[in-house]
């Protein structure tokens, strides 16, 4: 981040010229700035979306400085033996330029400077130019570095960028590729999303099928093949309808899962208003601190106190905080570009011996589909079914249109294929709250697996037939005794629970039920029928476990419902947004669970708990590549 003072920089560079050419240098500089401002303000797009002229003038000064230093370091011949470099007297500023403040005006003048609010209206400028980013000299379509030409600045001038505390601007250059210009297929538009497997170690997709041969560095098409984490930090993230700084982008994708788009937009708006009021206060304090005579401030002062602009005045402060729709678009682009692949790729590495599964309905019922007539309907009537292994990791999930066994079998078929691809044994135990109902759906895919009943749901069925369960004084005792009828020992200290065999469970359960039946104030009229139904599960062995060395209780999948149901945060959303939230939730939860275990993989250890696994993977690949290259060079 560099403070750019136009007059200071221009005079400093002019002083490096021969004495007889200094005035001509400054005149040419000012003339180029004037022409550039006129070109920008006369563009049709700027006529419909005006910006303050003083902002254009300051940005044009920055552009002229970059033209100067870029020309000084430009390689003029392929035969040149030495790389051009800047003189030590020339300051290297950027690529993030910040306007001067009242402090600079006061310290640069012997007399009292003019204090006006316009200084606080200027916004920072981010520059995407090969002087700062020589690695951008590659065609985003064919990935070739030969035949590349930089063809000047973007014609429409700087582009507005949404920031965390205030809006900014970004200006880029145009890249032309001679290979794509002569390629007739370059006239075809983007047909489909790039292949997820074509992403290289540096986070770039080198097979992006995009249109044209001329690309602006402020256009999303230029960055189509880049992952968000591979874009240099000072370069904004560009979308078709907006652009956001890295700071704002990181905040939105980190907090979207625990908030709504509308809430995030309001939070950002409040941060913008906070910065706006701080700038207003800075102006008043700067005006107050001016030198005054003993008689005080003259009434007819040449620099009177002025009213600070309204924050949304297009000709003055011109603040445009990000909207709710833009927050949703940013998150959806993040999901489609990175998070969905991250989540799916990590899921493909997971399997389990004991698999618990269950449906949750609350969140799914809030995902709606809008018809052409703008009528909203709920199509996910079967909720979300998720599979969880003995370690508490979600290994698979899907939306369900109903509650048929066919949808369960389809999900399990994918798990079976994954186990075969990973060359790991298939699951041995499945736990559900309706074991007998879904048994056929499981055995069709995994014929050797056993189907068991979830203990938590088993106990809850007894709780529902307790008289006045919320106020019954025996409720806690009944729950503890029913649990003790099934479990020999509860899970504790990382050790799994131990279960009685079916005969012991039947004896204990029958005794406990009859005991509380004699009490007379515990069971309701339908309790015996429920008891007989649950006793059948016990007799069939649905509550005993073939293995006691792993977790097979199934309560963790029930506990995950809180996370699933929190995705919508009371508000409804479309299926696209909801799907993105699900991918984000699953990856974050799985990484958190895996990192919390004492025995974790080397990759999970290298993440330090970060859910940006493509970034971690990209760093590891790049390090390994450089290490191998270093060893090869030393041989």
Phi and psi in degrees as a GROMACS rama.xvg file:
@    title "Ramachandran Plot"
@    xaxis  label "Phi"
@    yaxis  label "Psi"
@TYPE xy
-126.287  133.42  UNK-2
-78.9078  125.489  UNK-3
-111.16  115.356  UNK-4
-106.269  105.945  UNK-5
-55.0926  -48.745  UNK-6
-64.5633  -40.9067  UNK-7
-65.6025  -46.9298  UNK-8
-65.0038  -43.4428  UNK-9
-62.2428  -44.0278  UNK-10
-68.8301  -35.3522  UNK-11
-65.0671  -42.9273  UNK-12
-72.6498  -32.5649  UNK-13
-65.8323  -35.2454  UNK-14
-66.213  -18.5674  UNK-15
-82.4083  -12.4053  UNK-16
-83.1024  160.839  UNK-17
-56.3911  148.292  UNK-18
-57.8756  -37.4099  UNK-19
-76.6591  -8.58547  UNK-20
-110.568  1.18096  UNK-21
-67.4455  -43.6633  UNK-22
-65.1747  -38.7309  UNK-23
-66.147  -37.9155  UNK-24
-60.5436  -48.2868  UNK-25
-66.6199  -36.8559  UNK-26
-65.8221  -44.2121  UNK-27
-63.7651  -39.5758  UNK-28
-59.1428  -51.4057  UNK-29
-64.5734  -34.4167  UNK-30
-67.5995  -40.7051  UNK-31
-66.0595  -38.6092  UNK-32
-62.9751  -43.7506  UNK-33
-62.745  -43.9715  UNK-34
-64.1677  -38.1777  UNK-35
-67.5838  -40.8043  UNK-36
-63.39  -42.8606  UNK-37
-63.9751  -36.8504  UNK-38
-66.1475  -43.0619  UNK-39
-67.5012  -47.9898  UNK-40
-70.7752  -20.8831  UNK-41
-88.7166  -3.84249  UNK-42
-71.133  144.856  UNK-43
-59.4383  -38.4273  UNK-44
-65.1405  -35.622  UNK-45
-75.8933  -21.4843  UNK-46
-68.7772  -34.3946  UNK-47
-88.6754  -23.8874  UNK-48
-125.971  75.3429  UNK-49
-69.3864  154.512  UNK-50
-132.5  157.855  UNK-51
-58.9945  138.29  UNK-52
-64.9198  -37.6833  UNK-53
-61.669  -28.6851  UNK-54
-67.6923  -41.5104  UNK-55
-62.4793  -41.3783  UNK-56
-64.8496  -42.4402  UNK-57
-67.0812  -41.2464  UNK-58
-65.105  -36.4541  UNK-59
-65.8435  -34.1196  UNK-60
-63.7375  -41.3365  UNK-61
-62.5245  -43.6842  UNK-62
-61.5177  -40.3718  UNK-63
-66.2744  -36.9222  UNK-64
-63.2724  -43.7205  UNK-65
-66.1747  -37.8097  UNK-66
-59.2774  -38.0374  UNK-67
-66.536  -52.9728  UNK-68
-70.5267  -30.6169  UNK-69
-67.7705  -39.6757  UNK-70
-67.2764  -35.0455  UNK-71
-67.7976  -26.5707  UNK-72
-107.278  7.2302  UNK-73
-73.9477  134.447  UNK-74
-79.4778  115.328  UNK-75
-92.295  -11.2825  UNK-76
-150.143  139.675  UNK-77
-69.0123  -15.8868  UNK-78
-89.7832  -1.63054  UNK-79
-64.824  132.778  UNK-80
-86.7873  -30.4894  UNK-81
-109.614  140.901  UNK-82
-79.722  129.638  UNK-83
-61.7629  147.796  UNK-84
-142.344  163.082  UNK-85
-84.759  144.497  UNK-86
-62.3268  146.439  UNK-87
-63.1973  -16.4595  UNK-88
-85.6686  -9.11653  UNK-89
-93.4942  121.052  UNK-90
-72.2462  141.768  UNK-91
-101.166  108.702  UNK-92
-114.885  158.635  UNK-93
94.9882  -174.433  UNK-94
-82.9693  -0.597104  UNK-95
-105.249  107.289  UNK-96
-100.429  135.644  UNK-97
-118.773  135.923  UNK-98
-64.8834  154.9  UNK-99
-67.828  155.717  UNK-100
-107.728  -175.541  UNK-101
-64.1531  -29.8293  UNK-102
-60.9974  -44.0744  UNK-103
-65.1353  -40.6402  UNK-104
-63.382  -38.5014  UNK-105
-73.3114  -40.9098  UNK-106
-78.9022  -15.8786  UNK-107
-92.7899  -2.44941  UNK-108
-128.929  136.502  UNK-109
-74.764  -35.8336  UNK-110
-88.1877  171.304  UNK-111
-69.4107  123.185  UNK-112
-76.0276  161.712  UNK-113
-73.2344  126.833  UNK-114
-106.738  110.487  UNK-115
-132.199  156.103  UNK-116
-70.0281  -16.2068  UNK-117
-59.8177  -27.2971  UNK-118
-61.152  -36.2423  UNK-119
-79.2618  -9.10165  UNK-120
-83.9427  -18.7168  UNK-121
-70.3651  141.141  UNK-122
-108.152  150.936  UNK-123
-63.3632  160.493  UNK-124
-129.319  131.499  UNK-125
-108.125  132.104  UNK-126
-113.313  126.836  UNK-127
-108.977  95.9302  UNK-128
-139  147.258  UNK-129
-62.672  -17.332  UNK-130
-61.1633  -37.2963  UNK-131
-93.733  -31.9564  UNK-132
-128.537  73.2682  UNK-133
-63.3953  -19.5161  UNK-134
-70.1697  -9.06484  UNK-135
-80.1624  -4.54636  UNK-136
-77.9604  57.2755  UNK-137
-139.018  143.354  UNK-138
-71.0585  126.681  UNK-139
-69.6098  -11.4072  UNK-140
-94.9059  -50.5258  UNK-141
-108.176  -7.20339  UNK-142
67.1291  16.0146  UNK-143
-86.6512  148.928  UNK-144
-102.634  -12.5301  UNK-145
-85.8062  149.085  UNK-146
72.6507  21.2294  UNK-147
-96.9924  133.546  UNK-148
-131.504  137.651  UNK-149
-91.1495  121.999  UNK-150
-112.677  50.8725  UNK-151
79.2699  -178.715  UNK-152
-80.2904  161.859  UNK-153
-63.6606  137.348  UNK-154
-67.798  -28.6409  UNK-155
-85.4524  -1.99041  UNK-156
85.6643  -165.337  UNK-157
-62.9665  149.499  UNK-158
-105.528  140.396  UNK-159
-67.9025  140.251  UNK-160
-129.74  128.137  UNK-161
-74.9565  131.183  UNK-162
-118.334  174.095  UNK-163
-73.5768  -48.2334  UNK-164
-101.966  -27.9292  UNK-165
-158.707  159.781  UNK-166
-72.6889  153.582  UNK-167
-130.359  -171.423  UNK-168
-136.641  158.099  UNK-169
-140.826  138.519  UNK-170
-130.254  140.854  UNK-171
-132.218  -179.794  UNK-172
-113.283  170.569  UNK-173
-106.763  135.037  UNK-174
-111.071  132.326  UNK-175
-116.543  135.9  UNK-176
-114.164  118.343  UNK-177
-70.2008  -32.243  UNK-178
-63.6074  -47.414  UNK-179
-70.2413  -28.3524  UNK-180
-64.0047  -36.2203  UNK-181
-91.1323  -0.0200825  UNK-182
-95.4325  115.615  UNK-183
-64.0828  -24.7654  UNK-184
-73.9375  -11.6069  UNK-185
-69.8839  -13.4544  UNK-186
-82.5141  -7.49488  UNK-187
-82.4607  142.131  UNK-188
-79.516  179.918  UNK-189
-69.615  118.055  UNK-190
-92.7549  -35.7249  UNK-191
-155.719  170.876  UNK-192
-67.8374  147.627  UNK-193
-64.7992  154.267  UNK-194
-63.2409  127.896  UNK-195
-64.7158  -19.2863  UNK-196
-91.3881  -0.618871  UNK-197
-93.8602  5.8073  UNK-198
-75.3555  129.915  UNK-199
-87.7039  -176.685  UNK-200
-64.035  -28.4815  UNK-201
-89.5165  9.01405  UNK-202
82.7409  14.3821  UNK-203
-107.315  142.55  UNK-204
-97.018  112.262  UNK-205
-92.5014  12.7287  UNK-206
-129.488  32.6776  UNK-207
-70.1076  124.322  UNK-208
-91.3537  82.6631  UNK-209
-116.062  165.628  UNK-210
-92.369  148.418  UNK-211
93.5321  -179.693  UNK-212
-130.591  -2.93583  UNK-213
-120.939  125.562  UNK-214
-133.161  133.474  UNK-215
-93.0266  140.651  UNK-216
-72.6647  -4.86625  UNK-217
-105.363  10.9412  UNK-218
-101.197  137.513  UNK-219
-60.7289  -24.387  UNK-220
-62.2612  -32.9985  UNK-221
-65.3878  -33.9225  UNK-222
-100.668  14.9911  UNK-223
-59.7126  -35.9733  UNK-224
-92.969  8.40495  UNK-225
-101.557  136.402  UNK-226
-75.6027  152.816  UNK-227
-61.0725  -33.0259  UNK-228
-77.3623  -16.42  UNK-229
-88.5231  -10.248  UNK-230
-77.1641  129.595  UNK-231
-51.9623  144.895  UNK-232
-61.5106  -29.1791  UNK-233
-83.5654  -6.59133  UNK-234
-93.5661  128.637  UNK-235
-64.5641  165.828  UNK-236
-93.8043  120.331  UNK-237
-101.069  135.838  UNK-238
-125.935  173.382  UNK-239
-70.2339  -32.0614  UNK-240
-103.557  -12.7598  UNK-241
-162.482  175.064  UNK-242
-139.745  145.475  UNK-243
-134.121  150.765  UNK-244
-72.4643  161.763  UNK-245
-60.7043  -37.3045  UNK-246
-63.5796  -44.6308  UNK-247
-69.2735  -41.1423  UNK-248
-58.9626  -47.7319  UNK-249
-61.7866  -38.7833  UNK-250
-65.7089  -43.7398  UNK-251
-64.9889  -45.1148  UNK-252
-73.7703  -23.546  UNK-253
-79.4449  -34.203  UNK-254
-102.931  -8.88387  UNK-255
-62.1915  -34.0418  UNK-256
-65.3636  -32.1316  UNK-257
-103.688  11.3969  UNK-258
-148.899  -179.061  UNK-259
-106.062  162.381  UNK-260
-61.9864  -40.4905  UNK-261
-64.448  -40.5379  UNK-262
-65.7348  -42.1552  UNK-263
-64.2003  -41.642  UNK-264
-61.9462  -39.5213  UNK-265
-68.1139  -38.1157  UNK-266
-61.4248  -43.5447  UNK-267
-66.2017  -39.6435  UNK-268
-60.8154  -39.5215  UNK-269
-67.6407  -36.1667  UNK-270
-65.1681  -37.4723  UNK-271
-64.6808  -41.6948  UNK-272
-67.2314  -33.7447  UNK-273
-62.6428  -46.2094  UNK-274
-65.5801  -37.7815  UNK-275
-60.3654  -46.8557  UNK-276
-69.566  -32.3405  UNK-277
-63.9138  -41.0703  UNK-278
-67.4546  -36.6563  UNK-279
-63.3071  -42.5124  UNK-280
-65.3171  -39.4141  UNK-281
-59.6029  -41.1571  UNK-282
-62.8331  -47.1039  UNK-283
-64.3423  -40.4426  UNK-284
-68.4922  -37.2989  UNK-285
-66.4219  -39.8125  UNK-286
-67.7609  -37.6709  UNK-287
-67.6297  -33.8544  UNK-288
-82.3004  1.47898  UNK-289
-61.9773  154.004  UNK-290
-66.6609  134.921  UNK-291
-124.251  150.227  UNK-292
-77.5585  172.932  UNK-293
-63.5422  -29.747  UNK-294
-81.119  -2.31912  UNK-295
94.1799  -174.118  UNK-296
-73.9235  134.651  UNK-297
-67.0284  142.834  UNK-298
-65.7997  -43.8474  UNK-299
-93.2201  60.315  UNK-300
-71.3488  141.102  UNK-301
-68.5297  -10.4161  UNK-302
-132.038  70.046  UNK-303
-69.633  159.75  UNK-304
-67.871  132.91  UNK-305
-120.049  159.129  UNK-306
-78.5235  130.494  UNK-307
-70.523  147.049  UNK-308
-63.6728  154.215  UNK-309
-65.3608  143.223  UNK-310
-61.7781  -24.163  UNK-311
-109.403  16.4256  UNK-312
-73.1244  115.397  UNK-313
-64.2282  -23.8223  UNK-314
-95.6325  -3.16526  UNK-315
-126.674  -100.462  UNK-316
-69.5889  -40.3878  UNK-317
57.4593  54.4205  UNK-318
-89.7323  136.066  UNK-319
-137.377  77.7893  UNK-320
-63.8922  157.521  UNK-321
-64.0332  143.269  UNK-322
-93.8735  170.675  UNK-323
-61.9543  -42.3042  UNK-324
-62.2648  -38.3086  UNK-325
-69.0536  -35.7677  UNK-326
-60.9994  -44.1392  UNK-327
-63.1527  -40.4565  UNK-328
-66.1298  -41.7423  UNK-329
-60.6602  -44.9252  UNK-330
-66.1782  -41.6117  UNK-331
-65.4845  -37.2383  UNK-332
-67.0092  -37.1851  UNK-333
-63.8745  -41.9945  UNK-334
-66.5101  -49.5872  UNK-335
-68.287  -30.6594  UNK-336
-86.2486  -30.0493  UNK-337
-137.091  -56.7843  UNK-338
-65.102  -38.524  UNK-339
-61.1645  -44.2554  UNK-340
-66.8943  -40.8806  UNK-341
-58.6545  -48.1471  UNK-342
-64.4984  -45.8539  UNK-343
-67.0415  -40.162  UNK-344
-66.0778  -38.0516  UNK-345
-69.4173  -38.0469  UNK-346
-60.0845  -34.9851  UNK-347
-67.5746  -12.0545  UNK-348
-93.6611  -4.10684  UNK-349
-103.296  146.759  UNK-350
-149.697  -167.241  UNK-351
-173.217  162.14  UNK-352
-92.421  -41.6205  UNK-353
-114.693  122.736  UNK-354
-117.389  120.823  UNK-355
-102.412  139.514  UNK-356
-142.138  150.665  UNK-357
-161.805  161.3  UNK-358
-104.771  142.341  UNK-359
-122.086  139.189  UNK-360
-114.067  -25.8811  UNK-361
-60.3713  -48.2085  UNK-362
-69.7978  -41.632  UNK-363
-64.7823  -30.1553  UNK-364
-70.0772  -13.7143  UNK-365
-92.0695  -6.61208  UNK-366
-85.4527  121.613  UNK-367
-119.539  159.913  UNK-368
-119.627  132.735  UNK-369
-102.522  127.206  UNK-370
-82.5094  176.677  UNK-371
-61.8353  -30.1958  UNK-372
-85.4436  10.8086  UNK-373
64.2524  29.8761  UNK-374
-95.8732  128.177  UNK-375
-90.7391  137.693  UNK-376
-138.14  152.585  UNK-377
-102.129  120.943  UNK-378
-109.402  -17.2473  UNK-379
-91.092  62.7562  UNK-380
-73.6942  -15.5125  UNK-381
-90.2342  -1.22598  UNK-382
75.7724  -155.243  UNK-383
-116.525  125.999  UNK-384
-103.348  131.802  UNK-385
-128.266  143.903  UNK-386
-106.789  132.763  UNK-387
-129.619  134.385  UNK-388
-86.5079  -177.955  UNK-389
-67.4089  -16.0583  UNK-390
-88.7293  -3.25566  UNK-391
87.931  11.7735  UNK-392
-92.5953  138.247  UNK-393
-76.9854  116.178  UNK-394
-96.7091  -16.9278  UNK-395
-168.348  156.736  UNK-396
-160.68  162.175  UNK-397
-164.179  160.42  UNK-398
-82.6739  147.717  UNK-399
-123.613  133.442  UNK-400
-81.7121  -23.8199  UNK-401
-146.337  -157.26  UNK-402
-123.436  39.3454  UNK-403
-84.5472  155.996  UNK-404
-68.8112  -22.5566  UNK-405
-62.6948  -38.96  UNK-406
-67.7085  -35.473  UNK-407
-65.8805  -44.3129  UNK-408
-62.637  -38.3436  UNK-409
-61.9372  -42.6564  UNK-410
-65.2024  -40.4733  UNK-411
-70.803  -29.3067  UNK-412
-61.0489  -40.0656  UNK-413
-63.9452  -39.3366  UNK-414
-65.1188  -38.4827  UNK-415
-63.9661  -44.4307  UNK-416
-61.3272  -38.9466  UNK-417
-64.5836  -44.4728  UNK-418
-61.128  -38.8089  UNK-419
-66.7647  -39.9339  UNK-420
-68.604  -36.1782  UNK-421
-82.2429  -10.115  UNK-422
58.9205  47.9473  UNK-423
-120.788  154.964  UNK-424
-65.1589  148.262  UNK-425
-71.8525  164.109  UNK-426
-59.5025  144.986  UNK-427
-100.871  -28.9515  UNK-428
-131.287  136.721  UNK-429
-121.806  136.541  UNK-430
-123.516  132.147  UNK-431
-147.858  168.268  UNK-432
-85.0597  -11.3817  UNK-433
-130.838  62.0173  UNK-434
-55.9791  -46.8141  UNK-435
-70.3124  -29.1304  UNK-436
-72.9918  -36.4117  UNK-437
-101.906  5.79035  UNK-438
-58.377  -43.024  UNK-439
-64.6971  -36.4775  UNK-440
-63.804  -31.5103  UNK-441
-80.669  -47.3836  UNK-442
-68.6612  -23.7983  UNK-443
-61.866  -37.0876  UNK-444
-93.2059  -43.1396  UNK-445
-121.312  82.9418  UNK-446
-64.7384  -23.6813  UNK-447
-90.9627  -4.09565  UNK-448
-82.6026  154.189  UNK-449
-105.227  146.605  UNK-450
-107.656  126.734  UNK-451
-125.97  163.032  UNK-452
-96.528  140.53  UNK-453
-70.025  128.813  UNK-454
-65.4844  -39.2261  UNK-455
-60.8823  -46.3459  UNK-456
-67.3368  -34.0317  UNK-457
-59.5119  -46.7816  UNK-458
-67.1102  -40.1089  UNK-459
-63.7967  -27.2978  UNK-460
-68.3497  -31.1661  UNK-461
-74.6434  -35.5585  UNK-462
-63.1194  -37.0485  UNK-463
-67.5073  -17.822  UNK-464
-105.68  15.3078  UNK-465
-81.4666  138.058  UNK-466
-63.7078  124.431  UNK-467
46.5011  62.7053  UNK-468
-59.2889  -32.322  UNK-469
-72.2866  -22.7558  UNK-470
-119.412  -0.0870828  UNK-471
-70.5632  125.431  UNK-472
-67.5532  -17.8225  UNK-473
-95.1865  2.38119  UNK-474
-58.5039  -49.5613  UNK-475
-62.4109  -39.7972  UNK-476
-66.4631  -41.7299  UNK-477
-62.0675  -46.3178  UNK-478
-60.5772  -42.0718  UNK-479
-65.0245  -39.73  UNK-480
-72.1162  -38.8684  UNK-481
-63.4481  -40.7391  UNK-482
-63.9346  -39.3668  UNK-483
-69.6644  -22.4204  UNK-484
-68.2106  -25.6527  UNK-485
-101.679  -43.328  UNK-486
-99.6154  128.64  UNK-487
-76.9429  -34.8389  UNK-488
-152.616  131.518  UNK-489
-73.461  157.721  UNK-490
-64.8433  135.666  UNK-491
-159.262  136.958  UNK-492
60.5423  33.2944  UNK-493
84.2443  -4.64624  UNK-494
-90.9845  139.505  UNK-495
-71.5348  162.278  UNK-496
-71.0991  154.526  UNK-497
-112.126  142.091  UNK-498
-114.999  147.166  UNK-499
-73.2993  159.75  UNK-500
-76.8293  169.061  UNK-501
-62.4979  -36.1052  UNK-502
-66.3299  -43.8654  UNK-503
-65.5042  -38.1969  UNK-504
-63.4639  -44.2219  UNK-505
-61.7688  -46.0233  UNK-506
-61.5363  -47.1008  UNK-507
-66.8645  -41.0957  UNK-508
-67.5434  -41.9392  UNK-509
-62.689  -43.5805  UNK-510
-63.9344  -43.4478  UNK-511
-65.4774  -41.6147  UNK-512
-65.1119  -45.0865  UNK-513
-65.3267  -36.7897  UNK-514
-57.899  -48.3354  UNK-515
-78.7365  -18.0089  UNK-516
-67.3848  -37.6463  UNK-517
-66.4499  -23.329  UNK-518
-64.1763  -39.0039  UNK-519
85.8864  -14.1571  UNK-520
-120.123  20.6984  UNK-521
-112.46  -56.2419  UNK-522
-90.0824  145.066  UNK-523
-86.3377  -178.658  UNK-524
-64.6628  -31.7165  UNK-525
-92.0922  8.68813  UNK-526
-65.4104  -41.0819  UNK-527
-64.8417  -37.7638  UNK-528
-64.7943  -41.8497  UNK-529
-63.5461  -41.5016  UNK-530
-61.7396  -41.9018  UNK-531
-64.827  -37.8902  UNK-532
-66.8806  -41.5024  UNK-533
-72.0767  -30.4464  UNK-534
-66.3399  -31.0133  UNK-535
-64.2867  -39.4965  UNK-536
-61.7785  -41.6765  UNK-537
-63.422  -44.6197  UNK-538
-65.2848  -30.4043  UNK-539
-82.9697  -4.49146  UNK-540
85.492  18.9007  UNK-541
-69.933  -20.0398  UNK-542
-104.149  -8.30166  UNK-543
-89.1134  162.406  UNK-544
-125.514  132.633  UNK-545
-71.4997  -21.2249  UNK-546
-129.338  133.82  UNK-547
-106.555  0.111072  UNK-548
-94.3061  -2.0564  UNK-549
-131.51  162.886  UNK-550
-76.6717  123.937  UNK-551
-135.465  25.6638  UNK-552
-81.5358  -32.4617  UNK-553
83.4583  0.327447  UNK-554
-73.4644  -24.3021  UNK-555
-68.7327  -34.436  UNK-556
-67.3426  -32.1378  UNK-557
-69.0675  -38.2283  UNK-558
-67.1774  -26.6001  UNK-559
-71.4944  -15.1282  UNK-560
-62.0786  -30.1156  UNK-561
-61.2078  -39.7209  UNK-562
-68.4234  -44.8442  UNK-563
-59.2654  -46.5157  UNK-564
-72.3984  -15.231  UNK-565
-84.0278  -6.1072  UNK-566
-65.0974  -35.8868  UNK-567
-85.5196  -18.6296  UNK-568
49.9224  49.5083  UNK-569
75.7048  -28.8189  UNK-570
-90.996  148.099  UNK-571
-81.2823  161.107  UNK-572
-154.302  168.873  UNK-573
-75.3496  166.924  UNK-574
-67.5652  -32.7092  UNK-575
-61.848  -49.7435  UNK-576
-64.096  -42.2525  UNK-577
-64.4162  -38.944  UNK-578
-62.1295  -42.2377  UNK-579
-61.834  -41.4754  UNK-580
-62.6731  -38.1013  UNK-581
-65.1198  -46.2463  UNK-582
-58.4279  -44.0122  UNK-583
-64.3756  -44.1075  UNK-584
-62.9661  -44.7969  UNK-585
-63.5901  -45.3921  UNK-586
-65.4605  -46.9081  UNK-587
-59.5189  -44.1265  UNK-588
-66.5168  -43.2706  UNK-589
-64.2904  -42.2315  UNK-590
-66.0214  -40.8047  UNK-591
-63.3826  -43.4104  UNK-592
-66.5566  -43.8538  UNK-593
-65.218  -38.7587  UNK-594
-72.8386  -24.9544  UNK-595
-77.7808  -14.8075  UNK-596
-75.4576  148.809  UNK-597
-67.5224  -41.1037  UNK-598
-98.0426  104.694  UNK-599
-130.502  158.962  UNK-600
-71.1155  163.07  UNK-601
-62.6362  -36.9798  UNK-602
-65.9082  -46.7143  UNK-603
-62.0614  -37.8159  UNK-604
-62.1468  -38.2064  UNK-605
-70.6279  -19.7453  UNK-606
-76.0883  -22.0031  UNK-607
55.4665  26.4261  UNK-608
93.4918  -0.775099  UNK-609
-73.5473  137.956  UNK-610
-90.2083  1.12914  UNK-611
-86.362  72.5308  UNK-612
-73.055  -27.7395  UNK-613
-66.8714  -35.7311  UNK-614
-64.6306  -46.8263  UNK-615
-62.2647  -42.5396  UNK-616
-65.2543  -40.1619  UNK-617
-64.3758  -39.4557  UNK-618
-63.5181  -44.4754  UNK-619
-63.0471  -43.3879  UNK-620
-64.3539  -42.1324  UNK-621
-65.7835  -41.292  UNK-622
-62.1621  -45.5352  UNK-623
-63.0684  -39.8648  UNK-624
-63.3505  -44.6591  UNK-625
-67.6911  -36.5606  UNK-626
-64.7221  -43.5127  UNK-627
-64.5874  -38.5925  UNK-628
-65.4964  -38.0638  UNK-629
-65.7866  -42.7326  UNK-630
-65.6393  -39.5456  UNK-631
-64.8839  -36.5612  UNK-632
-70.7285  -28.6813  UNK-633
-81.0465  -11.2392  UNK-634
